[in-house]
């Protein structure tokens, strides 16, 4: 037998409670029937561990105090216990029970809590769950017997019409009155229908004034100028176009724009015709043309009774004065529009395109008279019917109040040169320029100088900026082109130029191109 610890011995109150060691073993003893009464040890089995041993330090901190065997101490604590203060009088009055109340809840004084509903003396099978199913009238319904109504009198005509009985003589009187009213209405309608005048008549007289109204000044000018205006047509195998022109000589010379007849000049198979105001159609030839001024002169033969345009003076134009534009816009010949001179000396560049070889800069008259494609080459006249310009261009693709015409003073020398020689020459100074505008200078910047040309002889160099030419300010390359073309070949012209922050003056003698 193994020794077992004496579990009846009193435990040391100061020692911690220690669970059995996990490594301890227990012996299982079973009685041996073949032996005596002494127990026999069969085998020794390890006792499963029941906890981790507690160290003395942990037991001293978390163990029961000396003399304590239960879970709670029976000794009153010396700590001060919380005291409940009496409630606030205001809160007690607001939330406390009323005097003499035994319940903890306030009840509605008008509620019927606890009262039982008195039983009704009337039997109600719907309230008896034990009642058997039956078919019967509602418990509260009362049956009443009704008797069939006796048949009433039949309705007559008087009842249907008036809701009451009438006599036959009254109905007859009403019928007679209705007939009389119908006859009277028919007679009145007949009379009024015959009194209305007929819709159509053969005796109407119109008040026609056969006297001739006085013509307006514009109408008089149009009547006097129109016979000298022509429409120009160009037809080629690939297409064609229309423009305008005006007669300047009884010999059959007609002035127009170069871009109007440019296709005919470049295509020998083109057909060029002039249509006069009386619809007479005549073949025309190109007497000469100038791409740098966009002017051309045509010649027609064997045309009698030509009306010649009167040429005016464009140097005396005033901004705001009335002008009249003639031509064939969009092929509509004998078209007249009016406006005013909006500006003068307006530089307008014209560049080559698919149908024209014009490469010019106009010193143009600006007008708000309606000008459209087809007006090109037609005259712009003043209030006396004198030609003061040649309609040439518009800003954009159609009439928008921005039309431009070549001043007639610039047309005259070109026209004379083309009629006499078929070509003209222009003054040039031997430079190419670009526009420059910055904080230091505005003008035409010299990009190249022809060796031995007028500019080289005048001392101009690359990057010089010409700011004035012939007494006129130059703010860009277009202004310089116009100023040079207005000068005279072989005649000295004063000019100013900017170089390295300083302005110099010089003299230059333009040469022929």
Secondary structure by P-SEA (a helix, b strand, c coil): cccccccccccccccccccccccbbbbbbbbbcccccbbbbccccccccccccccaaaaaacccccccccccccccccccccccccccaaaaaaccccccccccccccccccccccccccccccccccccccccccccccbbbbbbbbbccccccccccccccccccaaaaaaaaaaaaaaaaaaaaaaaaaaaacccccccccccccccccccccaaaaaaaaccccbbbbbbbcccccccccbbbccccbbbbbbcccaaaaaacccbbbbbbccccbbbbbbbccccccccbbbbbbccccbbbbbbbbbccccccccbbbbbcccccccbbbbbbcccccbbbbbbbbcccccccccccbbbbccccccccccccccccccccccccccccccccccbbbbccaaaaaaaaaaaaaccbbbbbbccbbbbbbbcccccccccccccccccccccccccccccccccccccccaaaaaaaaaaccccbbbbbccccccbbbbbbbbbbcc
